[in-house]
Amino acid sequence: MLKTSARLLSLLSLLQVRRDWPGALLAERLEISPRTVRRDVDRLRELGYPIVAVKGPDGGYRLDAGSDLPPLLFDDEQAVALAIALQAAATSGAGIEEAAARALNTVRQVMPARLRRRIDTLRVTAVEPPAAGQRPRADSGVLTALGAAVHAREVLRFDYAGSAGPRRVEPHHLLTWGGRWYLVAWDLERGDWRTFRADRITPRVPTGPRFTPREMEDVAAFVAARFRGGSGGWPCRGEVILGLPAAEVSPYARDGVVEELGPDRCRLVLGSWSWPGLAATIGGFDADIEVVGPPELKDAFARLARRYAKASGRS
């Protein structure tokens, strides 16, 4: 029984590594017969794991999304809390970003649609890695509610610790700074941008009407000025879209802002002392680059392209 249980765990682990597995390859990796693979797959299905058969010359299997989470693992709230924690870890700068991103993909893959929708509304912007020994302290339910309001562009009402009455804001960004979570929002009562610590927020329901997002030129510069007491910064700042997951970019973004746009795309706002220097830094990411702006950054990329082409001996 122990041998069978260990084999089932090994099979489940392999199914989570890649999308499709030929049956013969699974049998080879596990050193068992194809018939035993079929029996083990049936056992995992009985336990609630959504494994589908893949048609084709070789046949195979795929771990798919199901209507329920596999039993005896996590309830809904635990699964959402785990996904939020992994998303934070994937942008933490703590050296575990790649592992956290892979774990998040694994958890999300087997989540039912209702839970995937909840975590997909939460997009974490990593502005600065947490200081040693600090951890985000906001409640996972609060983070989910804030992320949903940001995603839906709905006016948010909440009670704020230390404030005399409820606040009404247009939520724009949910981010981490120094190990804590913050909401960047337009305060409708004060007519200005504000930052609110998420662990001090108690959301009210329901949310208010939808709003048209206001322009915030540079969320990174705003947050840096808020916490560092000044509006200084790099003389050259640019914005690009990179063909990489946010978790792979965040550890190397220094004091820049990394915002997830999808599983393989992110927005990077970064600064430098010169435009060529900024272009060279961004070019260090092995990915497709789309320059959002400003024009000076596009010119710097063109200048470096000509310089690199000349260095390579190609026209």
C-alpha positions, -999 to +999 in steps of 0.1 A: +000+000+000+028+024+008+045+016-025+013+023-043+007+056-024+042+068-031+037+059-068+005+079-070+022+109-055+050+106-081+024+103-109+005+134-096+038+153-094+047+145-130+013+155-143+017+189-127+051+195-144+039+196-180+006+199-198+005+166-217+022+133-208+023+104-233+013+072-214+044+054-225+066+081-212+048+081-178+053+044-176+090+048-184+096+075-158+077+056-131+092+022-142+058+006-144+037-009-171+012+012-192-015-009-177-004+001-142-004+038-153-040+034-164-050+019-130-031+046-111-048+073-132-082+058-123-073+059-086-064+095-088-097+102-106-115+085-077-097+108-053-111+138-072-081+148-094-094+159-129-072+138-152-083+136-188-072+112-215-053+129-245-061+115-279-033+110-304-009+084-318+008+078-284-022+086-262-016+103-228-030+122-199-035+157-187-042+172-153-072+195-161-094+219-141-124+203-124-157+214-108-142+209-074-109+210-057-094+175-050-107+163-016-088+165+017-065+192+004-078+228+008-112+243+012-122+273-009-109+300+016-076+281+021-071+278-016-076+315-022-054+324+008-027+301-006-029+317-041-026+352-026+004+341-005+021+326-035+014+357-057+030+378-030+060+355-027+064+355-065+071+393-063+089+394-029+125+395-040+132+368-015+149+344-039+119+320-042+101+338-070+104+311-096+093+283-072+064+304-060+052+312-096+053+275-105+034+266-073+008+293-081+003+279-116-001+244-101-027+255-076-046+276-102-046+248-127-068+225-105-090+253-091-127+254-101-137+284-122-153+302-093-121+303-074-099+312-104-121+342-110-115+354-074-077+352-076-075+365-111-089+398-100-060+402-076-030+417-094+000+424-071+023+453-080+057+449-063+072+483-056+099+474-031+109+440-016+099+435+021+125+442+048+139+413+066+115+397+091+085+416+078+054+399+063+022+412+048-004+412+076-036+420+056-065+395+058-068+374+026-105+382+023-097+420+024-071+416-003-095+396-024-122+423-020-097+451-028-084+433-058-119+427-071-128+464-067-096+475-086-103+450-113-140+459-117-134+497-114-160+501-087-162+528-060-151+512-027-165+521+007-146+510+038-139+518+074-103+528+081-086+523+115-080+557+131-104+575+108-135+591+121-159+579+094-162+557+064-141+564+033-152+565-003-125+560-029-118+550-065-094+521-061-066+520-087-036+499-076-030+472-050+007+469-042+033+458-017+059+480-001+083+471+027+064+439+035+030+455+038+000+458+014-013+492+003-042+504-018-036+534-040-069+552-046-085+585-055-102+598-023-136+611-034-140+632-002-106+649-003-102+650-041-067+637-041-046+605-044-041+586-011-024+554+000-042+531+026-027+502+045-047+471+037-045+457+072-064+488+084-092+485+059-126+469+066-145+469+033-182+477+033-207+460+010-219+464-016-194+484-037-205+516-054-210+524-090-184+519-117-160+547-125-137+558-153-101+553-142-082+585-136-047+590-150-018+584-126+013+591-145+037+570-124+025+549-095+061+540-086+071+576-083+040+585-063+046+557-038+083+564-035+075+601-028+049+591-003+072+569+017+105+586+012+093+621+017+103+636-016+096+637-053+131+629-065+141+599-085+158+590-117+162+616-144+151+591-170+121+568-165+104+546-191+077+521-194+078+488-214+058+456-218+080+425-215+071+390-227+079+375-193+060+367-162+061+393-135+076+369-111+107+365-133+112+403-137+104+415-102+137+403-085+158+423-110+136+455-113+154+473-084+131+502-074+109+498-105+073+487-106+063+454-121+027+448-129+013+415-140-006+416-173-010+379-179+008+346-174+036+356-198+034+394-200+041+422-175+045+460-174+078+474-162+084+510-151+120+516-144+145+545-141+181+552-148+207+580-151+205+580-189+182+568-217+209+544-232+216+531-198+179+524-192+175+507-226+205+486-219+191+475-185+158+466-200+175+448-229+191+425-203+158+407-200+157+379-225+123+387-238+103+406-265+100+443-256+073+467-264+082+503-255+052+522-242+072+555-238+085+580-237+100+587-272+135+592-257+135+555-247+125+544-281+153+565-296+177+550-271+167+514-282+172+524-319+206+539-311+217+507-292+204+485-320+226+503-345+255+501-322+251+464-315+245+456-352+278+474-360+296+455-332+283+422-347+296+430-381+261+428-396+244+456-415 
